[in-house]
Amino acid sequence: IFLETMIIDPGHGGSDVGTSLEGMQEKDIALMYALKLREELSKKIPTLKVYLTREDDSFVSLADRAKQANLKQAHLFLSLHVNHAQSAKISGIETFILSPSATDDEARKLALMENETWLKSSDISETQDDLVRKILVDMEQTKYIQKSALAAALVQQEFGVLEKNYGVKNRGVKQGFFYVLSQVAMPSVLVEMGFFSNDGDRS
């Protein structure tokens, strides 16, 4: 993947806290890791231009996040999030690419949760929503799917080191309809950096 400009998107922000547990909030963890990742990338690849969709605890709509990436004509969009599950036993890191249909029921529910701010501001019914998904994916993202899949595989490959050294479970690459990914005209992935609901991931 040719990479000259990259957008890191810390999920949520402001009044949209994301998931939370024991005083920790997804929006804060996502921003912390986004800032750290930008710092590390700047050291290792000085020629790479790295931009964040937010640099503080402010609310940025999903549409505006995508708009920022498109205006910068970035070559990769990386959205960072933290997961939550009903079972405390579920753990690990997983990377998602855009698809009109989800890998499984867990992926479908996760996408609905991450799309919540967009869904609240739209009047789309379920039937129309399905149609809009397919149109959006077909029109803008089809040409980027292969590169997105490659980027996701490379991300998960890096996380394999965490699995080997620290026992962090690698949950692999999955698919789902994430609104923010559907709006960017570039390869894009969404990373769920572990589960708040799991003691091991949280520590």
Backbone as CSV, one residue per row, in Angstrom:
resi,resn,N_x,N_y,N_z,CA_x,CA_y,CA_z,C_x,C_y,C_z
1,ILE,0.850,-1.191,0.000,0.000,0.000,0.000,0.882,1.235,0.000
2,PHE,0.669,2.128,-0.982,1.385,3.400,-1.023,0.876,4.269,0.121
3,LEU,1.783,4.784,0.944,1.355,5.510,2.133,2.173,6.781,2.295
4,GLU,1.557,7.904,1.961,2.203,9.206,2.117,1.475,10.045,3.162
5,THR,0.148,9.888,3.198,-0.690,10.626,4.151,-1.655,9.664,4.824
6,MET,-1.762,9.766,6.137,-2.595,8.847,6.907,-3.465,9.621,7.892
7,ILE,-4.703,9.184,8.040,-5.618,9.772,9.008,-5.839,8.769,10.141
8,ILE,-5.590,9.203,11.371,-5.921,8.388,12.542,-7.167,8.996,13.177
9,ASP,-8.155,8.180,13.373,-9.454,8.643,13.852,-9.744,8.087,15.249
10,PRO,-9.509,8.890,16.310,-9.854,8.415,17.655,-11.377,8.413,17.813
11,GLY,-11.948,7.250,18.032,-13.399,7.128,18.096,-14.030,7.972,19.190
12,HIS,-15.277,8.404,18.917,-16.106,9.116,19.896,-15.483,10.468,20.268
13,GLY,-15.804,10.995,21.458,-15.303,12.307,21.852,-16.420,13.222,22.309
14,GLY,-16.100,14.137,23.229,-17.088,15.074,23.736,-18.213,14.364,24.468
15,SER,-19.439,14.707,24.117,-20.607,14.094,24.765,-20.782,12.625,24.389
16,ASP,-20.128,12.205,23.311,-20.180,10.808,22.861,-19.005,10.064,23.484
17,VAL,-19.256,9.427,24.640,-18.141,8.821,25.385,-17.779,7.428,24.879
18,GLY,-18.674,6.805,24.097,-18.441,5.423,23.697,-18.767,4.487,24.839
19,THR,-18.089,3.372,24.905,-18.305,2.440,26.008,-17.462,2.879,27.204
20,SER,-17.850,2.436,28.400,-17.094,2.844,29.589,-17.228,1.801,30.688
21,LEU,-16.267,1.813,31.581,-16.291,0.884,32.714,-15.303,1.366,33.768
22,GLU,-15.757,1.361,35.016,-14.896,1.701,36.155,-14.146,3.020,35.960
23,GLY,-14.859,4.022,35.477,-14.260,5.342,35.324,-13.477,5.551,34.043
24,MET,-13.226,4.489,33.287,-12.516,4.626,32.014,-13.529,4.775,30.884
25,GLN,-13.221,5.653,29.941,-14.122,5.895,28.817,-13.414,5.643,27.494
26,GLU,-14.156,5.069,26.574,-13.588,4.726,25.272,-12.981,5.939,24.580
27,LYS,-13.655,7.080,24.645,-13.171,8.278,23.949,-11.767,8.670,24.412
28,ASP,-11.484,8.499,25.709,-10.178,8.871,26.251,-9.084,7.882,25.843
29,ILE,-9.414,6.601,25.887,-8.444,5.566,25.500,-8.106,5.693,24.013
30,ALA,-9.128,5.913,23.203,-8.911,6.043,21.754,-8.001,7.226,21.445
31,LEU,-8.229,8.353,22.111,-7.396,9.537,21.868,-5.966,9.312,22.354
32,MET,-5.819,8.702,23.507,-4.492,8.441,24.058,-3.651,7.602,23.084
33,TYR,-4.259,6.532,22.568,-3.528,5.665,21.647,-3.301,6.326,20.293
34,ALA,-4.233,7.161,19.864,-4.065,7.863,18.589,-2.879,8.823,18.652
35,LEU,-2.782,9.559,19.740,-1.668,10.494,19.917,-0.337,9.746,19.993
36,LYS,-0.342,8.625,20.703,0.875,7.821,20.838,1.279,7.215,19.501
37,LEU,0.295,6.739,18.750,0.583,6.139,17.441,1.159,7.177,16.481
38,ARG,0.588,8.378,16.496,1.124,9.441,15.633,2.577,9.739,15.989
39,GLU,2.851,9.784,17.279,4.218,10.052,17.749,5.178,8.968,17.275
40,GLU,4.782,7.710,17.424,5.642,6.597,17.021,5.854,6.564,15.506
41,LEU,4.792,6.807,14.752,4.897,6.799,13.291,5.799,7.928,12.803
42,SER,5.709,9.077,13.458,6.542,10.219,13.077,8.021,9.926,13.289
43,LYS,8.311,9.143,14.322,9.701,8.759,14.599,10.201,7.747,13.574
44,LYS,9.368,6.746,13.297,9.797,5.645,12.437,9.713,5.976,10.949
45,ILE,8.725,6.799,10.567,8.562,7.172,9.152,8.422,8.693,9.075
46,PRO,9.530,9.423,9.135,9.484,10.890,9.165,8.767,11.510,7.956
47,THR,8.767,10.833,6.834,8.148,11.392,5.625,6.623,11.226,5.611
48,LEU,6.105,10.408,6.510,4.661,10.149,6.547,3.919,11.305,7.215
49,LYS,2.916,11.823,6.535,2.068,12.871,7.104,0.919,12.192,7.850
50,VAL,0.823,12.447,9.138,-0.204,11.816,9.971,-1.101,12.887,10.580
51,TYR,-2.389,12.774,10.341,-3.366,13.721,10.880,-4.377,12.988,11.757
52,LEU,-4.883,13.673,12.771,-5.920,13.121,13.635,-7.245,13.830,13.348
53,THR,-8.345,13.100,13.433,-9.653,13.724,13.222,-10.058,14.559,14.425
54,ARG,-9.472,14.270,15.576,-9.631,15.135,16.760,-8.379,14.989,17.614
55,GLU,-7.979,16.093,18.252,-6.776,16.075,19.080,-7.089,16.379,20.536
56,ASP,-8.367,16.497,20.842,-8.772,16.745,22.220,-10.143,16.100,22.445
57,ASP,-10.729,16.361,23.584,-12.013,15.751,23.927,-13.169,16.544,23.323
58,SER,-13.212,16.570,21.998,-14.281,17.288,21.310,-15.118,16.322,20.489
59,PHE,-16.372,16.697,20.262,-17.256,15.863,19.451,-17.052,16.193,17.977
60,VAL,-16.821,15.168,17.176,-16.718,15.318,15.729,-17.647,14.283,15.111
61,SER,-18.569,14.720,14.270,-19.518,13.779,13.680,-18.800,12.787,12.764
62,LEU,-19.421,11.649,12.537,-18.817,10.641,11.663,-18.621,11.199,10.251
63,ALA,-19.584,11.976,9.792,-19.478,12.561,8.448,-18.303,13.529,8.367
64,ASP,-18.096,14.326,9.414,-16.991,15.294,9.412,-15.631,14.606,9.511
65,ARG,-15.592,13.472,10.194,-14.341,12.707,10.259,-13.944,12.250,8.853
66,ALA,-14.927,11.719,8.144,-14.677,11.255,6.776,-14.319,12.428,5.858
67,LYS,-14.997,13.544,6.058,-14.737,14.725,5.232,-13.294,15.197,5.401
68,GLN,-12.814,15.187,6.643,-11.419,15.573,6.901,-10.451,14.692,6.122
69,ALA,-10.707,13.392,6.172,-9.824,12.435,5.486,-9.845,12.662,3.980
70,ASN,-11.026,12.900,3.432,-11.156,13.096,1.988,-10.493,14.399,1.539
71,LEU,-10.621,15.445,2.349,-9.987,16.720,2.005,-8.466,16.600,2.010
72,LYS,-7.944,15.771,2.911,-6.490,15.564,2.994,-6.013,14.592,1.909
73,GLN,-6.969,13.955,1.217,-6.650,12.938,0.192,-5.692,11.889,0.759
74,ALA,-6.046,11.408,1.937,-5.200,10.435,2.630,-5.168,9.090,1.904
75,HIS,-4.140,8.317,2.197,-3.980,6.998,1.579,-4.453,5.871,2.497
76,LEU,-4.707,6.211,3.781,-5.225,5.214,4.719,-5.979,5.926,5.843
77,PHE,-7.136,5.370,6.190,-7.957,5.878,7.287,-8.016,4.789,8.348
78,LEU,-7.528,5.116,9.557,-7.463,4.143,10.647,-8.279,4.661,11.826
79,SER,-9.390,4.001,12.118,-10.269,4.419,13.196,-10.037,3.538,14.426
80,LEU,-9.804,4.161,15.581,-9.464,3.429,16.804,-10.625,3.434,17.798
81,HIS,-10.946,2.256,18.322,-12.061,2.094,19.259,-11.703,1.067,20.328
82,VAL,-12.568,0.976,21.345,-12.451,-0.051,22.373,-13.787,-0.771,22.456
83,ASN,-13.745,-2.077,22.608,-14.945,-2.908,22.547,-15.517,-3.181,23.944
84,HIS,-16.687,-3.795,23.963,-17.337,-4.204,25.211,-18.213,-5.404,24.893
85,ALA,-18.231,-6.376,25.781,-19.048,-7.573,25.569,-19.810,-7.916,26.838
86,GLN,-20.915,-8.612,26.687,-21.698,-9.028,27.853,-20.930,-10.023,28.706
87,SER,-20.149,-10.868,28.046,-19.342,-11.844,28.770,-17.945,-11.289,29.040
88,ALA,-17.517,-11.341,30.292,-16.187,-10.855,30.665,-15.081,-11.768,30.139
89,LYS,-15.449,-12.935,29.636,-14.459,-13.879,29.127,-13.964,-13.505,27.726
90,ILE,-14.767,-12.736,27.002,-14.401,-12.366,25.629,-13.298,-11.322,25.658
91,SER,-12.250,-11.563,24.892,-11.106,-10.650,24.903,-10.467,-10.588,23.520
92,GLY,-9.544,-9.668,23.372,-8.733,-9.630,22.164,-8.932,-8.404,21.283
93,ILE,-8.071,-8.311,20.290,-8.054,-7.198,19.347,-8.551,-7.696,17.991
94,GLU,-9.391,-6.889,17.345,-9.888,-7.264,16.019,-9.932,-6.031,15.124
95,THR,-9.758,-6.267,13.836,-9.747,-5.190,12.852,-10.858,-5.428,11.844
96,PHE,-11.606,-4.368,11.563,-12.749,-4.475,10.663,-12.522,-3.713,9.363
97,ILE,-13.054,-4.286,8.282,-13.127,-3.568,7.015,-14.599,-3.428,6.643
98,LEU,-14.869,-2.523,5.742,-16.245,-2.227,5.365,-16.861,-3.336,4.529
99,SER,-18.093,-3.676,4.855,-18.877,-4.620,4.060,-20.345,-4.350,4.345
100,PRO,-21.232,-4.480,3.330,-22.662,-4.285,3.590,-23.232,-5.353,4.506
101,SER,-22.566,-6.496,4.596,-23.015,-7.536,5.524,-21.918,-7.884,6.512
102,ALA,-22.320,-8.116,7.746,-21.370,-8.372,8.820,-20.867,-9.810,8.814
103,THR,-19.667,-10.001,9.367,-19.077,-11.334,9.484,-19.966,-12.241,10.329
104,ASP,-20.469,-11.695,11.432,-21.321,-12.476,12.334,-22.219,-11.529,13.123
105,ASP,-23.012,-12.074,14.019,-23.961,-11.264,14.791,-23.239,-10.267,15.697
106,GLU,-22.100,-10.679,16.238,-21.315,-9.776,17.088,-20.862,-8.558,16.292
107,ALA,-20.379,-8.800,15.072,-19.914,-7.706,14.215,-21.072,-6.785,13.839
108,ARG,-22.232,-7.348,13.598,-23.412,-6.542,13.250,-23.798,-5.628,14.400
109,LYS,-23.825,-6.171,15.620,-24.188,-5.373,16.798,-23.155,-4.279,17.061
110,LEU,-21.887,-4.617,16.864,-20.823,-3.644,17.076,-20.965,-2.482,16.101
111,ALA,-21.224,-2.798,14.833,-21.385,-1.750,13.826,-22.555,-0.840,14.180
112,LEU,-23.660,-1.409,14.638,-24.816,-0.601,15.038,-24.454,0.338,16.177
113,MET,-23.647,-0.163,17.114,-23.230,0.653,18.260,-22.324,1.806,17.809
114,GLU,-21.362,1.504,16.921,-20.435,2.530,16.455,-21.128,3.532,15.530
115,ASN,-22.221,3.103,14.880,-22.964,3.989,13.968,-24.040,4.796,14.697
116,GLU,-24.123,4.630,16.007,-25.252,5.169,16.767,-25.473,6.664,16.555
117,THR,-24.394,7.461,16.569,-24.575,8.906,16.433,-25.124,9.266,15.057
118,TRP,-24.728,8.510,14.032,-25.255,8.757,12.684,-26.712,8.332,12.593
119,LEU,-27.016,7.156,13.135,-28.385,6.638,13.071,-29.368,7.554,13.799
120,LYS,-28.922,8.146,14.896,-29.795,9.050,15.663,-30.150,10.292,14.872
121,SER,-29.253,10.701,13.976,-29.485,11.933,13.230,-30.106,11.689,11.861
122,SER,-30.456,10.440,11.573,-31.043,10.124,10.273,-32.442,9.556,10.449
123,ASP,-33.230,9.640,9.402,-34.608,9.131,9.422,-34.745,7.884,8.555
124,ILE,-33.642,7.159,8.426,-33.636,6.002,7.520,-34.267,4.789,8.199
125,SER,-35.199,4.188,7.548,-35.810,2.971,8.085,-34.893,1.794,7.815
126,GLU,-35.162,0.660,8.418,-34.282,-0.509,8.252,-34.183,-0.934,6.795
127,THR,-35.310,-0.956,6.112,-35.296,-1.394,4.711,-34.490,-0.425,3.857
128,GLN,-34.726,0.866,4.028,-33.976,1.871,3.284,-32.509,1.839,3.681
129,ASP,-32.254,1.585,4.946,-30.886,1.544,5.451,-30.076,0.485,4.720
130,ASP,-30.664,-0.696,4.552,-29.978,-1.767,3.842,-29.632,-1.348,2.417
131,LEU,-30.570,-0.655,1.781,-30.359,-0.201,0.407,-29.258,0.844,0.350
132,VAL,-29.308,1.789,1.278,-28.297,2.843,1.322,-26.914,2.262,1.553
133,ARG,-26.821,1.289,2.439,-25.536,0.624,2.695,-24.931,0.107,1.407
134,LYS,-25.715,-0.648,0.670,-25.212,-1.286,-0.548,-24.810,-0.247,-1.586
135,ILE,-25.598,0.818,-1.694,-25.270,1.869,-2.655,-23.960,2.545,-2.279
136,LEU,-23.820,2.888,-1.004,-22.605,3.551,-0.536,-21.383,2.684,-0.770
137,VAL,-21.481,1.426,-0.416,-20.347,0.509,-0.576,-20.019,0.332,-2.046
138,ASP,-21.040,0.132,-2.875,-20.811,-0.084,-4.303,-20.183,1.139,-4.969
139,MET,-20.706,2.324,-4.615,-20.268,3.538,-5.306,-18.852,3.957,-4.935
140,GLU,-18.542,3.991,-3.657,-17.291,4.593,-3.219,-16.212,3.610,-2.820
141,GLN,-16.598,2.519,-2.197,-15.609,1.711,-1.510,-15.165,0.435,-2.217
142,THR,-15.892,0.018,-3.242,-15.557,-1.250,-3.893,-14.101,-1.296,-4.337
143,LYS,-13.638,-0.196,-4.923,-12.265,-0.184,-5.449,-11.204,-0.185,-4.352
144,TYR,-11.629,0.078,-3.114,-10.673,0.118,-2.013,-10.708,-1.131,-1.136
145,ILE,-11.650,-2.028,-1.381,-11.845,-3.164,-0.478,-10.602,-4.048,-0.383
146,GLN,-9.982,-4.340,-1.516,-8.795,-5.210,-1.482,-7.660,-4.579,-0.679
147,LYS,-7.442,-3.280,-0.889,-6.376,-2.598,-0.157,-6.728,-2.465,1.320
148,SER,-8.015,-2.291,1.605,-8.449,-2.233,3.004,-8.194,-3.570,3.686
149,ALA,-8.497,-4.653,2.972,-8.279,-5.996,3.515,-6.793,-6.243,3.766
150,LEU,-5.954,-5.761,2.862,-4.502,-5.903,3.029,-4.023,-5.105,4.234
151,ALA,-4.512,-3.874,4.354,-4.130,-3.030,5.495,-4.566,-3.678,6.805
152,ALA,-5.780,-4.227,6.829,-6.293,-4.881,8.037,-5.444,-6.095,8.404
153,ALA,-5.036,-6.854,7.396,-4.196,-8.029,7.639,-2.845,-7.624,8.216
154,LEU,-2.279,-6.522,7.702,-0.995,-6.038,8.204,-1.117,-5.544,9.644
155,VAL,-2.242,-4.869,9.939,-2.479,-4.394,11.306,-2.562,-5.577,12.264
156,GLN,-3.341,-6.575,11.899,-3.497,-7.737,12.769,-2.203,-8.529,12.897
157,GLN,-1.400,-8.509,11.852,-0.098,-9.180,11.902,0.784,-8.527,12.971
158,GLU,0.734,-7.190,13.039,1.488,-6.469,14.066,0.977,-6.820,15.465
159,PHE,-0.337,-6.959,15.580,-0.920,-7.308,16.872,-0.541,-8.730,17.284
160,GLY,-0.106,-9.536,16.322,0.342,-10.888,16.627,1.506,-10.893,17.607
161,VAL,2.300,-9.826,17.587,3.426,-9.687,18.520,2.884,-9.581,19.949
162,LEU,1.788,-8.840,20.115,1.175,-8.707,21.436,0.651,-10.049,21.932
163,GLU,0.134,-10.835,20.998,-0.385,-12.151,21.362,0.755,-13.051,21.843
164,LYS,1.861,-12.983,21.116,3.015,-13.825,21.452,3.661,-13.405,22.767
165,ASN,3.832,-12.091,22.949,4.574,-11.590,24.111,3.723,-11.376,25.359
166,TYR,2.447,-11.029,25.144,1.616,-10.657,26.294,0.318,-11.456,26.410
167,GLY,0.095,-12.378,25.476,-1.093,-13.211,25.547,-2.373,-12.512,25.138
168,VAL,-2.244,-11.338,24.465,-3.432,-10.624,23.986,-3.997,-11.377,22.773
169,LYS,-5.235,-11.783,22.864,-5.833,-12.602,21.810,-5.994,-11.832,20.505
170,ASN,-5.573,-12.459,19.411,-5.740,-11.892,18.080,-7.043,-12.444,17.495
171,ARG,-8.063,-11.602,17.389,-9.377,-12.046,16.922,-9.532,-11.963,15.405
172,GLY,-8.486,-11.488,14.731,-8.483,-11.516,13.283,-9.197,-10.355,12.609
173,VAL,-9.335,-10.478,11.292,-9.980,-9.457,10.464,-11.442,-9.832,10.246
174,LYS,-12.329,-8.862,10.441,-13.760,-9.104,10.273,-14.380,-8.028,9.396
175,GLN,-15.653,-8.207,9.078,-16.340,-7.266,8.205,-17.598,-6.732,8.872
176,GLY,-17.951,-5.498,8.543,-19.176,-4.916,9.062,-19.461,-3.607,8.369
177,PHE,-20.698,-3.126,8.504,-21.024,-1.830,7.903,-20.819,-0.724,8.928
178,PHE,-19.690,-0.014,8.778,-19.377,1.118,9.641,-19.517,2.386,8.798
179,TYR,-20.430,3.248,9.203,-20.750,4.428,8.401,-19.513,5.250,8.060
180,VAL,-18.648,5.487,9.044,-17.486,6.342,8.795,-16.575,5.738,7.726
181,LEU,-16.460,4.414,7.696,-15.632,3.768,6.674,-16.275,3.893,5.294
182,SER,-17.598,3.900,5.263,-18.306,3.962,3.970,-18.152,5.323,3.306
183,GLN,-17.758,6.333,4.075,-17.707,7.692,3.543,-16.320,8.151,3.106
184,VAL,-15.296,7.358,3.357,-13.939,7.783,2.994,-13.517,7.188,1.658
185,ALA,-12.904,8.024,0.839,-12.476,7.597,-0.496,-11.024,7.145,-0.451
186,MET,-10.793,6.070,0.291,-9.438,5.537,0.473,-9.546,4.193,1.207
187,PRO,-8.495,3.394,1.227,-8.518,2.187,2.056,-8.757,2.576,3.511
188,SER,-9.561,1.794,4.214,-9.923,2.169,5.579,-10.132,0.938,6.441
189,VAL,-9.752,1.062,7.704,-9.949,-0.025,8.667,-10.378,0.566,10.005
190,LEU,-11.069,-0.237,10.780,-11.482,0.160,12.131,-10.956,-0.895,13.096
191,VAL,-10.192,-0.444,14.083,-9.565,-1.363,15.032,-10.266,-1.275,16.389
192,GLU,-10.667,-2.421,16.906,-11.192,-2.508,18.263,-10.053,-3.028,19.141
193,MET,-9.516,-2.124,19.986,-8.273,-2.408,20.719,-8.532,-3.122,22.046
194,GLY,-9.252,-4.206,22.001,-9.522,-4.952,23.226,-10.875,-4.613,23.816
195,PHE,-11.209,-5.298,24.927,-12.527,-5.193,25.554,-12.427,-4.596,26.952
196,PHE,-13.156,-3.520,27.183,-13.259,-2.954,28.530,-13.783,-3.992,29.514
197,SER,-14.646,-4.856,29.011,-15.318,-5.841,29.866,-14.430,-7.000,30.289
198,ASN,-13.214,-7.068,29.753,-12.280,-8.135,30.104,-11.143,-7.585,30.966
199,ASP,-10.908,-8.214,32.102,-9.891,-7.740,33.042,-8.508,-7.683,32.412
200,GLY,-8.171,-8.702,31.635,-6.843,-8.756,31.002,-6.646,-7.643,30.009
201,ASP,-7.620,-7.432,29.140,-7.518,-6.366,28.134,-7.465,-4.999,28.797
202,ARG,-8.242,-4.832,29.849,-8.346,-3.532,30.506,-7.038,-3.149,31.191
203,SER,-6.303,-4.153,31.651,-5.044,-3.856,32.336,-3.910,-3.656,31.341
